[in-house]
Amino acid sequence: MQQPDLLEWRVDHFEGSVAGAASDALVGTAAVIRAAAPRRPLLVTLRAVREGGVDRGLDDATRAGLLGAVARAGLADIVDFEAGSDPDALAMLREICVVARVPLLLSMHDFERTPSSDSLLAAFAHMDALGADIVKLAVMPRSEADVTTLLEATWRADRALSIPLVGISMGALGTPSRVLGHRFGSRITWCSGVEASAPGQLPLELLRRLVEESRTP
């Protein structure tokens, strides 16, 4: 059975871990995950409902505090937080990550459309300016041309920025971006385990095979 190179824990999908916004419950669950997969880097995400997360009734400051608790405990290798979050919450989490030496991935999601290449490039740059260590942009295509737009913007951003980045075109139309994104500078591609957490994710074994085939000259 194939194993992923990186695990993402979508905390918003785990009701018990965020009940009452209890940081000790979250840290305890993170410790269990790390013990079960000690050699896999762990990306911890508590996604906001406005950007595709499960609604747990948590505001940005609370989410930042919970993610910060996991970072301080040394149980996260990367923390994901939305660039459009409350600025004070983002600044707080950024400071915690700096002290804990945990990379902060800032993300933006558009489930409705794919903006222009220039707009996408500006979004990548904006997240970089906010102090991200990694930036991620996921958009929804309405045509094959939109997928090309996302890949072009990713290629441009990879040459303009000095930090790692991720560009994803979601849904069935966007599948080529998940397979070929590495050729355009995208550093991470997501796949599904038991079930997908975002539209267009492929099963691990299929995605790995397609990516490996895409590397063949």
VEXKOLVEX-59878 format. One record per residue (C-alpha): z, y, x. Coordinates in steps of 0.5 Angstrom, whole numbers, plus 2048, in hexadecimal, padded with zeros to 3 digits. Layout:
<pts>
ZYX ...
</pts>
This chain:
<pts>
800800800 7FE807803 80380C804 802814804 80381880A 80781D806 80C81C800 80C8227FA 8138227F6 8118267F0 8188277EE 81682A7E7 8148237E5 81B8217E6 8208237E0 8268207E3 8258247EA 82582B7E7 82A82A7E1 82E8307E1 82B8327E7 83082E7EB 82E82F7F3 8328297F5 82E8247F0 8288277F3 82A8267FA 82D81F7F8 82681D7F6 8228207FC 82781B800 8258157FC 81E8177FD 81E818804 822811805 81D80E801 817811806 81A81380C 814813810 81081780B 81081F80B 813822804 810828801 81582A7FB 81282E7F5 8158317EF 80F8337EC 8108397E7 80D8387E0 80983D7E0 80583A7E6 8058337E3 80C8317E4 81082D7DF 8158327DB 81C8317DD 81E8387DB 81F83B7E2 81E8427E4 81B8437EB 8218457EE 82483E7EC 81E83A7EE 81F83E7F5 82683C7F6 8258357F4 81F8347F9 8238387FE 8298337FE 82482D7FF 822831805 829833808 82B82C807 82582A80C 822825807 81B829806 81582980B 81282E807 814832801 80E8357FC 81083B7F8 80B83F7F3 8088467F7 8098497F0 8108487EF 81684D7EF 8158517F5 81D8517F6 81D8497F5 8178487FA 81A84D7FF 8218497FF 81D8427FF 819844805 820847809 823840807 81D83C80A 81C840810 82483F812 823837810 81C837814 81983480E 81183680D 81083A806 80A839803 80883E7FE 80383C7F8 7FF83F7F3 7FC83C7ED 7F783E7E8 7F68387E2 7F083D7DF 7EB83F7E4 7E983F7EB 7E98477ED 7E38497F2 7E38477F9 7E684E7FB 7EB84E7F6 7ED8477F9 7ED849800 7F284F7FE 7F784B7FB 7F7846801 7F884D805 7FD84F800 802849801 801849808 804850808 80A84E804 80C84A80A 809843808 80983E80D 80483A809 80083D803 7FD8397FD 7F883B7F8 7F68377F2 7F18397ED 7ED8367E7 7E58357E8 7E18367E2 7DB8347E6 7D88317EC 7D78387EF 7DF8397EE 7E08347F2 7DC8367F8 7DF83D7F7 7E683A7F8 7E38367FE 7E083D801 7E6841800 7EA83B804 7E683B809 7E684380A 7EE84380A 7EE83E80F 7EB842814 7EE848812 7F5846812 7FA843817 7FE83E813 7FC83880F 7F9838808 7F7834802 7F28357FD 7F18317F7 7EC8317F1 7EF82D7EC 7ED8297E6 7E78237E6 7E28297E9 7E782A7EF 7E78237F1 7E28257F7 7E782A7FA 7ED8257FA 7E88207FE 7E4825803 7E982B803 7EB82980A 7E482B80C 7E683280A 7EC83380D 7F1830807 7F782D80B 7FA829805 7F78257FF 7FB8227F9 7FA81B7F6 7FE8187F0 8038127F1 80580F7EA 8028157E6 7FF81C7E8 8038227E9 7FD8277E8 7F68267E5 7F18237EA 7F581F7EE 7F28187F1 7F68127F2 7F98117F9 7F480B7FB 7EE80E7F8 7EF8157FB 7F1812802 7EA80E802 7E6814800 7E9819805 7E881480B 7E1813809 7E081A809 7E281A810 7DD815812 7D7819815 
</pts>
